[in-house]
Amino acid sequence: MKEAYQYATKGFTFNEDLDPFQVHPTITSLFSLDTNPNSKYLQRFHRLLPHLANIACPPKCPSNERQSHFLNKISTHSARGRIKKHCSSSLLHVIYDKVQQDHPEHLPHLPSMLSPHMSYPLINMCRSVPAHRLHNWNFLYAILRKLRLPIYDPLDCPSCHCGQIHDCYGDHAFCCVKNNKKMAHNFIRDGWASCLQSLLATAGYILPTSTLETEKPNLVSDSATFPLDISFDPDPSPSPFSPPPCPYPTVGADITIAPPPPASDFSESVDVCETVTAAAEKHLQTKERQKLMRSNRVNPTTLEVIDGDHVIRQLVQAMIIMIPFAIDPHGRWGPMTHNFLFGHSPRRHMTFSRQSATEMYSRAYRHPCPLAIIPTASAVWKHTKDRQFFGHSYTAPTPREHALGQLGLVLTKAYGLHLRNATRKMGPCDASPPGLDTPQPPHHTGPIYI
């Protein structure tokens, strides 16, 4: 309606050097409430106009000029973007308030459940690629956990390897020490190495022929210690769109799967959305801290006690960057991972009692360490693209959508395998998730609407 109003009153602009083409006055009069007071469209539009103008106009615009600015100056694209952002924020607060009111026990999991990259494998990836398809059991695990619905019958949950009974939501599988997460960890390690390779190559940090290494050896004096799960050696690129050269010889990540966040009581008087999100971020920062403040370990071959701080100290001395990648059971990644991918700083920086951990943290969070590789790859690709869609599909038009989909797909498959293996061969209990050939238990009968 705003666009139609602009065309009717100002005309159509076909060329910058030509005057706008004006429509007939009878058409212009149709869009004026003074000459057309009985129009229901105009009445509704002008009733909504003050509210839309307050949302769609930039904050620096004076309040008494916003309606005129909205109608005559602001672009439709900018207005649509601000309205979309406002609606998303409002809906988010409604969800948090509703969950706090009806199901406060699920509130600590909400920031992770709303992780957008975990939605791509379920609803927004090209199914023509066989690797993008999920098995029925894996899809059911993913969608039920995404919607926080029981994946097991609450009255008949299977037993765990530790002897306890699984909770119906599958959280116990991610915090039980008997359920080894090594398989899921290695799946994420190998999958993310492949996903990040194309991003780093597009951003100009490595050559297109370079690959990321997994468990790179001989980084520290102890040959049995592999501090980096995935790593790459930055290559100088002559491209004018590439970032400045990285002075560090090796940049890598140490991946860890965090347990579910602990239960917490949140007061109704606080900003629930901000408080819960900060608590979820702090929980993941705890795992990041543990990776930088490593504990002592025993060499299985020589039985020699290896000082955990000595490993970080050697990496600092060798100018090697180690970034902890902490990921929780719902796929939310920690602040250091988010900073590496998008360049966003955390709400609160961590402090350490060890000098080596402080130095490593300081280097990993600042330039010239590679940061914001997804925005960098997207910006470079827009100037050098040789095809319409980066991911060979309209569902992955830029490196951002392609990367989020691939990273989320790896996590979805890894966590589905972990949940399945945590309950297989457990005795009389049927630990398999409900499939298409299996009657659904009564706790989630009927269709599931996304």
C-alpha positions as CSV (number, residue, x, y, z in Angstrom):
1,M,0.0,0.0,0.0
2,K,2.9,2.3,0.7
3,E,4.4,1.6,-2.7
4,A,1.1,2.2,-4.4
5,Y,0.7,5.5,-2.5
6,Q,4.1,6.6,-3.7
7,Y,3.5,5.7,-7.3
8,A,0.1,7.4,-7.3
9,T,1.3,10.6,-5.7
10,K,4.9,10.9,-7.1
11,G,4.7,8.9,-10.3
12,F,6.9,6.2,-11.8
13,T,10.6,6.8,-12.2
14,F,12.1,5.0,-15.2
15,N,15.4,6.9,-15.5
16,E,17.3,9.3,-13.4
17,D,17.6,11.8,-16.2
18,L,13.9,11.8,-16.9
19,D,11.1,13.4,-14.9
20,P,8.8,10.9,-13.2
21,F,5.8,9.7,-15.2
22,Q,2.7,11.1,-13.4
23,V,-0.5,9.1,-13.3
24,H,-3.9,10.6,-14.1
25,P,-5.3,12.8,-11.3
26,T,-8.4,10.6,-10.9
27,I,-6.0,7.7,-9.9
28,T,-4.1,10.0,-7.5
29,S,-7.4,11.0,-5.8
30,L,-8.2,7.4,-5.0
31,F,-5.3,7.3,-2.6
32,S,-6.2,10.5,-0.7
33,L,-8.5,10.2,2.4
34,D,-9.8,13.7,1.7
35,T,-11.1,12.9,-1.7
36,N,-12.0,9.3,-1.0
37,P,-13.2,9.2,2.6
38,N,-15.3,6.1,2.2
39,S,-12.4,3.8,1.2
40,K,-12.1,0.9,3.7
41,Y,-8.5,0.3,2.5
42,L,-7.5,3.9,3.2
43,Q,-9.2,3.9,6.6
44,R,-7.4,0.8,7.7
45,F,-4.1,2.0,6.3
46,H,-4.2,5.3,8.1
47,R,-5.3,3.6,11.3
48,L,-2.2,1.4,11.1
49,L,0.1,4.1,9.7
50,P,1.3,5.6,13.1
51,H,2.2,2.2,14.4
52,L,4.0,1.0,11.3
53,A,5.9,4.3,11.0
54,N,7.2,4.1,14.5
55,I,8.6,0.6,13.8
56,A,9.8,1.0,10.2
57,C,11.5,4.4,10.5
58,P,15.1,4.6,11.8
59,P,15.5,5.7,15.5
60,K,17.1,9.0,14.5
61,C,14.0,10.1,12.7
62,P,12.0,12.7,14.8
63,S,8.7,11.3,16.1
64,N,6.6,14.1,14.5
65,E,8.0,13.3,11.0
66,R,7.9,9.6,11.0
67,Q,4.6,9.2,9.1
68,S,5.7,11.5,6.3
69,H,9.2,9.9,6.3
70,F,7.6,6.4,6.0
71,L,5.3,7.4,3.2
72,N,7.7,9.5,1.1
73,K,11.3,8.7,1.8
74,I,12.0,5.3,3.4
75,S,12.5,2.4,1.0
76,T,10.2,-0.6,1.1
77,H,13.1,-2.9,1.6
78,S,14.3,-1.0,4.7
79,A,10.8,-0.8,6.1
80,R,10.2,-4.5,5.6
81,G,13.5,-5.4,7.3
82,R,12.7,-3.3,10.4
83,I,9.2,-4.6,10.7
84,K,10.4,-8.2,10.3
85,K,13.1,-7.6,13.0
86,H,10.5,-6.1,15.3
87,C,8.0,-8.9,14.8
88,S,10.7,-11.5,15.5
89,S,11.8,-9.8,18.7
90,S,8.2,-9.5,19.9
91,L,7.4,-13.2,19.1
92,L,10.6,-14.3,20.9
93,H,9.5,-12.5,24.1
94,V,6.0,-14.0,23.8
95,I,7.6,-17.5,23.5
96,Y,9.8,-16.9,26.6
97,D,6.9,-15.5,28.7
98,K,4.6,-18.4,27.7
99,V,7.2,-21.1,28.5
100,Q,8.0,-19.4,31.8
101,Q,4.3,-19.4,32.7
102,D,3.4,-22.9,31.6
103,H,6.6,-25.0,31.5
104,P,9.3,-23.3,33.5
105,E,11.3,-26.5,33.6
106,H,12.0,-26.2,29.9
107,L,13.2,-22.5,30.1
108,P,17.0,-23.2,30.4
109,H,16.8,-25.2,27.1
110,L,14.9,-22.6,25.1
111,P,17.9,-20.6,23.8
112,S,19.4,-23.8,22.4
113,M,16.1,-25.1,21.0
114,L,15.7,-21.8,19.0
115,S,19.2,-22.1,17.4
116,P,18.4,-21.4,13.7
117,H,21.0,-23.6,12.2
118,M,19.3,-26.7,13.7
119,S,16.2,-25.9,11.7
120,Y,17.9,-26.0,8.3
121,P,18.3,-29.8,8.1
122,L,14.6,-30.2,9.0
123,I,12.8,-27.8,6.7
124,N,15.2,-25.8,4.4
125,M,17.8,-28.0,2.7
126,C,17.7,-29.2,-0.9
127,R,16.5,-32.9,-0.8
128,S,17.9,-33.6,-4.3
129,V,21.2,-34.1,-2.6
130,P,21.2,-37.5,-0.9
131,A,23.5,-36.4,1.9
132,H,20.9,-33.8,3.0
133,R,18.2,-36.5,3.7
134,L,17.7,-37.9,7.1
135,H,16.5,-41.4,8.1
136,N,13.1,-41.5,9.5
137,W,14.4,-42.3,13.0
138,N,16.9,-39.5,12.9
139,F,14.4,-37.0,11.7
140,L,12.0,-38.0,14.5
141,Y,14.7,-37.6,17.1
142,A,15.6,-34.2,15.7
143,I,12.1,-32.8,15.4
144,L,10.9,-34.1,18.8
145,R,13.9,-32.6,20.5
146,K,13.6,-29.3,18.6
147,L,10.0,-29.0,19.7
148,R,10.8,-30.3,23.2
149,L,8.4,-33.3,22.9
150,P,9.1,-36.6,24.6
151,I,11.2,-39.0,22.5
152,Y,10.4,-41.9,24.8
153,D,7.2,-42.9,26.5
154,P,7.3,-41.0,29.9
155,L,5.8,-44.1,31.6
156,D,8.2,-46.6,30.0
157,C,11.6,-44.9,29.4
158,P,14.5,-47.2,28.5
159,S,17.4,-47.9,30.8
160,C,20.9,-46.4,30.5
161,H,24.3,-48.1,30.5
162,C,24.8,-46.6,34.0
163,G,21.7,-48.3,35.4
164,Q,19.6,-45.3,35.6
165,I,16.4,-44.6,33.6
166,H,16.6,-42.2,30.7
167,D,14.4,-39.1,30.9
168,C,11.8,-38.9,28.2
169,Y,13.5,-35.9,26.5
170,G,16.9,-37.6,26.0
171,D,18.9,-35.2,28.1
172,H,20.4,-37.9,30.3
173,A,22.3,-39.3,27.3
174,F,24.4,-36.1,27.0
175,C,25.4,-35.9,30.7
176,C,26.0,-39.6,31.6
177,V,29.7,-40.5,31.8
178,K,28.9,-44.1,30.8
179,N,27.5,-42.9,27.4
180,N,30.7,-42.1,25.7
181,K,30.3,-39.1,23.3
182,K,33.4,-40.0,21.3
183,M,31.5,-41.2,18.3
184,A,29.4,-38.1,18.1
185,H,32.5,-35.9,18.8
186,N,34.4,-37.6,15.9
187,F,31.4,-37.3,13.6
188,I,31.2,-33.5,14.3
189,R,35.0,-33.2,13.9
190,D,35.1,-34.8,10.5
191,G,31.9,-33.1,9.3
192,W,32.8,-29.6,10.4
193,A,36.3,-29.9,8.9
194,S,34.7,-30.5,5.5
195,C,32.1,-27.6,6.0
196,L,34.7,-25.1,7.2
197,Q,37.1,-25.9,4.3
198,S,34.9,-24.3,1.7
199,L,34.2,-21.3,3.9
200,L,37.8,-20.6,4.7
201,A,38.8,-21.0,1.0
202,T,36.0,-18.6,-0.1
203,A,37.1,-16.1,2.6
204,G,40.7,-16.3,1.4
205,Y,42.3,-17.8,4.5
206,I,43.4,-20.9,2.7
207,L,43.8,-22.0,-0.9
208,P,41.0,-23.8,-2.7
209,T,43.2,-26.9,-2.8
210,S,44.0,-26.9,0.9
211,T,42.2,-29.1,3.4
212,L,41.7,-29.0,7.1
213,E,43.6,-31.5,9.2
214,T,42.1,-33.5,12.0
215,E,44.1,-34.4,15.1
216,K,47.3,-32.7,13.8
217,P,50.3,-34.4,15.5
218,N,53.5,-32.9,16.9
219,L,52.1,-29.6,18.0
220,V,53.4,-30.1,21.6
221,S,56.3,-32.1,23.1
222,D,54.0,-34.9,24.3
223,S,53.4,-37.1,21.2
224,A,50.3,-38.6,22.7
225,T,48.5,-35.2,23.1
226,F,46.5,-33.8,20.2
227,P,45.2,-30.4,21.3
228,L,43.5,-29.5,18.0
229,D,40.6,-31.6,16.7
230,I,40.5,-29.6,13.4
231,S,43.2,-27.1,12.2
232,F,44.4,-25.3,9.1
233,D,47.5,-23.4,8.1
234,P,46.6,-19.9,6.8
235,D,47.9,-19.3,3.3
236,P,48.6,-15.8,1.9
237,S,46.2,-15.1,-0.9
238,P,46.9,-12.5,-3.6
239,S,43.2,-11.8,-4.1
240,P,42.3,-8.1,-3.5
241,F,39.2,-9.2,-1.6
242,S,41.1,-11.4,0.8
243,P,41.6,-10.4,4.5
244,P,45.0,-9.3,5.7
245,P,47.6,-12.1,6.1
246,C,47.4,-14.1,9.3
247,P,50.7,-14.2,11.2
248,Y,49.8,-17.5,13.1
249,P,51.2,-20.6,11.5
250,T,48.3,-22.8,12.6
251,V,44.8,-22.1,13.7
252,G,42.6,-24.8,15.1
253,A,39.7,-25.8,17.3
254,D,39.1,-28.2,20.1
255,I,35.6,-29.5,20.0
256,T,33.7,-30.4,23.2
257,I,30.0,-31.5,23.6
258,A,28.6,-29.7,26.7
259,P,26.0,-31.3,29.0
260,P,22.5,-29.9,29.2
261,P,22.2,-26.6,31.1
262,P,21.3,-26.9,34.7
263,A,17.8,-26.1,36.0
264,S,17.5,-22.5,37.3
265,D,14.8,-20.4,38.8
266,F,14.1,-17.1,37.0
267,S,12.2,-14.3,38.6
268,E,9.2,-12.9,36.8
269,S,10.4,-9.4,37.4
270,V,13.5,-9.7,35.2
271,D,13.9,-9.7,31.4
272,V,13.4,-13.5,31.0
273,C,14.7,-13.6,27.4
274,E,17.9,-11.7,28.2
275,T,18.5,-13.5,31.5
276,V,18.0,-17.1,30.1
277,T,20.1,-16.4,27.1
278,A,22.9,-15.0,29.2
279,A,22.7,-18.1,31.5
280,A,22.9,-20.4,28.4
281,E,26.0,-18.5,27.1
282,K,27.6,-18.7,30.6
283,H,27.0,-22.4,30.7
284,L,28.9,-22.9,27.4
285,Q,31.6,-20.5,28.5
286,T,32.3,-22.9,31.4
287,K,33.3,-25.6,28.9
288,E,35.4,-23.2,26.9
289,R,37.2,-22.3,30.1
290,Q,37.9,-25.9,30.8
291,K,39.6,-26.3,27.5
292,L,41.8,-23.3,28.1
293,M,42.4,-24.3,31.7
294,R,43.3,-27.9,31.0
295,S,43.6,-30.4,33.8
296,N,46.6,-32.6,34.2
297,R,46.5,-36.0,32.4
298,V,48.5,-39.2,32.6
299,N,50.4,-40.5,29.5
300,P,49.0,-44.0,29.0
301,T,52.3,-45.2,27.6
302,T,54.9,-43.7,30.0
303,L,52.5,-43.1,32.9
304,E,54.0,-39.6,33.1
305,V,51.8,-36.9,34.5
306,I,51.4,-34.1,31.9
307,D,50.8,-30.6,33.2
308,G,47.6,-29.3,31.4
309,D,48.9,-25.7,31.5
310,H,52.1,-26.8,29.9
311,V,50.2,-27.8,26.7
312,I,48.6,-24.3,26.4
313,R,51.9,-22.7,27.2
314,Q,53.6,-24.6,24.4
315,L,50.9,-23.6,21.9
316,V,51.2,-19.9,22.9
317,Q,55.0,-20.0,22.5
318,A,54.6,-21.6,19.1
319,M,52.1,-18.9,18.0
320,I,49.4,-21.6,17.5
321,I,45.8,-20.6,18.0
322,M,43.4,-23.0,19.8
323,I,39.7,-22.0,19.8
324,P,37.4,-24.1,22.0
325,F,34.3,-25.1,20.1
326,A,31.7,-25.8,22.8
327,I,28.3,-27.2,21.5
328,D,25.4,-28.1,23.7
329,P,22.9,-31.1,23.1
330,H,20.5,-28.9,21.2
331,G,23.2,-27.6,18.8
332,R,23.8,-24.2,20.3
333,W,27.5,-23.2,20.1
334,G,29.5,-21.2,22.5
335,P,30.6,-17.5,22.3
336,M,34.1,-18.3,21.0
337,T,32.6,-20.4,18.1
338,H,30.1,-17.7,17.3
339,N,32.9,-15.1,17.3
340,F,35.0,-17.3,14.9
341,L,32.0,-17.8,12.6
342,F,30.3,-14.4,12.8
343,G,32.6,-12.0,14.7
344,H,30.1,-11.3,17.6
345,S,31.7,-10.7,21.0
346,P,30.1,-12.4,24.1
347,R,28.1,-10.6,26.7
348,R,30.9,-11.0,29.2
349,H,34.5,-11.9,28.5
350,M,36.2,-14.6,30.6
351,T,39.1,-14.1,33.0
352,F,41.7,-16.7,33.9
353,S,44.1,-17.4,36.7
354,R,46.8,-18.7,34.3
355,Q,48.8,-16.4,32.1
356,S,49.0,-18.9,29.2
357,A,45.2,-19.2,29.2
358,T,44.8,-15.5,29.3
359,E,47.2,-15.0,26.4
360,M,45.5,-17.7,24.3
361,Y,42.0,-16.3,24.9
362,S,43.2,-12.8,24.0
363,R,44.7,-14.0,20.7
364,A,41.8,-16.2,19.7
365,Y,39.3,-13.4,20.2
366,R,41.1,-10.6,18.3
367,H,42.5,-9.9,14.9
368,P,44.7,-10.9,13.2
369,C,43.2,-14.3,14.2
370,P,40.7,-15.4,11.6
371,L,37.3,-14.2,12.8
372,A,33.8,-13.7,11.2
373,I,34.6,-16.1,8.4
374,I,31.0,-16.5,7.3
375,P,30.4,-12.7,6.7
376,T,33.9,-12.5,5.1
377,A,33.1,-15.4,2.8
378,S,29.7,-13.9,1.9
379,A,31.3,-10.6,1.0
380,V,34.1,-12.1,-1.0
381,W,31.8,-14.4,-2.9
382,K,29.4,-11.6,-3.9
383,H,32.4,-9.9,-5.7
384,T,33.8,-13.1,-7.3
385,K,30.8,-15.4,-7.7
386,D,30.8,-17.6,-10.8
387,R,27.4,-19.2,-10.3
388,Q,24.0,-18.0,-9.1
389,F,23.8,-20.1,-5.9
390,F,26.8,-20.8,-3.7
391,G,25.3,-24.1,-2.5
392,H,24.0,-25.1,-6.0
393,S,20.4,-24.5,-4.8
394,Y,18.1,-21.6,-4.1
395,T,17.9,-22.9,-0.5
396,A,21.6,-22.1,-0.1
397,P,22.1,-18.9,-2.2
398,T,25.1,-17.5,-0.2
399,P,27.9,-19.0,1.9
400,R,25.9,-18.0,5.0
401,E,22.9,-20.2,4.3
402,H,25.1,-23.0,2.9
403,A,27.3,-23.0,6.0
404,L,24.5,-22.9,8.6
405,G,22.7,-25.8,6.8
406,Q,25.8,-28.0,6.6
407,L,26.9,-27.3,10.2
408,G,23.4,-28.0,11.5
409,L,23.1,-31.1,9.4
410,V,26.3,-32.6,10.9
411,L,25.1,-31.9,14.4
412,T,21.7,-33.4,13.7
413,K,23.1,-36.6,12.4
414,A,25.7,-36.9,15.2
415,Y,23.2,-36.3,18.0
416,G,20.7,-38.7,16.4
417,L,23.4,-41.5,16.4
418,H,24.4,-40.7,19.9
419,L,20.8,-41.0,21.2
420,R,20.2,-44.2,19.3
421,N,23.4,-45.8,20.6
422,A,22.6,-44.7,24.1
423,T,19.5,-46.9,24.3
424,R,20.2,-49.8,21.9
425,K,20.3,-53.4,23.3
426,M,19.1,-52.3,26.7
427,G,16.9,-55.3,27.4
428,P,13.1,-55.6,27.3
429,C,12.5,-51.9,26.8
430,D,11.9,-50.8,23.2
431,A,14.4,-48.0,22.9
432,S,13.8,-47.3,19.2
433,P,12.1,-44.0,18.4
434,P,8.6,-44.3,17.0
435,G,8.9,-44.8,13.2
436,L,6.4,-44.8,10.4
437,D,5.8,-48.5,10.9
438,T,5.5,-48.3,14.7
439,P,2.4,-47.0,16.5
440,Q,3.1,-43.7,18.2
441,P,3.0,-43.7,22.0
442,P,0.1,-41.7,23.5
443,H,2.3,-38.8,24.6
444,H,2.6,-37.4,21.1
445,T,-0.2,-39.1,19.0
446,G,-1.4,-37.4,15.9
447,P,0.5,-35.3,13.4
448,I,3.4,-32.9,14.2
449,Y,3.0,-29.4,12.8
450,I,6.2,-27.4,12.2
